[in-house]
Structures are given as C-alpha cells and as structure tokens.
Amino acid sequence: MTAIIALLSQNATHQSIQHGQSYFRDGAVGQLVRRGDELEADVEGAELDPYRV
C-alpha cells in the first residue's frame, strides 16, 4: 500500500489522499487495478451506484 500512496502523492494533494484512505478504511473502495501509470477502483459513495475513479 505504501507504493500506491507514493504514486498517488505525485498527482494528488495530501488532503485528497487522506479522504481516499478514509473511504478505503470504511470499505467503500473496491479492488485497485493498476493500468500502466493509472489506478482504477469502483468507489461506493452517497449515490446508489458505485463510480469509477
């Protein structure tokens, strides 16, 4: 997980990363998939349908 956070830190703010970690701890983030230099996951938020980030 540390490698993922290091990768995210290159393109996201500290606050955004903390927000994402909170979603992850709450079980709202599906499996992370790395495609080249991109990470994808389905995220369950307040909407009924998950969304991809």
N, C-alpha and C positions, 0 to 999 in steps of 0.2 A: 504494500500500500504506500510505503514511503516513496517509491519510484513514481507512482502515479501523482502524488502530491507535488513532487518536484517538477514533473511535466506540466501539471496544471499551473504551478506558480509562474511559469514562463508567460502565460497568457491571461491569467485571472488575478483579481485582487485578493488580498488576504481575507477580506470580508466575504467575498463570493465563495471562497474555498471553505470557510467556516460554515456558511449557510449550507453548502453541499454536504459537508460532513454531518451536519445535524440531520438532514434528510436521510443520509445513509444509516446513521445510528438508529433512526426511527423506523427503518425497514422500508422506506419509500423508494429506494433506488434498486432497480433490477440489476442483472449481471452487466458489468462493464465489459465492453468489447473494444479492443484497440484495432483500428484500421489505419495502418501507416502512422501518421502523426496526429490522428484524431481518436478521441474516446467517445463512445456512444453508450447510452443506457436509457431504458424506459424509467420514467420517474412518476410516481403517483403523488399528485398534489390535491388541491381542493376541488379540481374538476373531476367529473365522473370517469373520464377516460385518461389513461396514462399518456404522457407526452414524451417525446424523444429529445434528449439534449446531447 
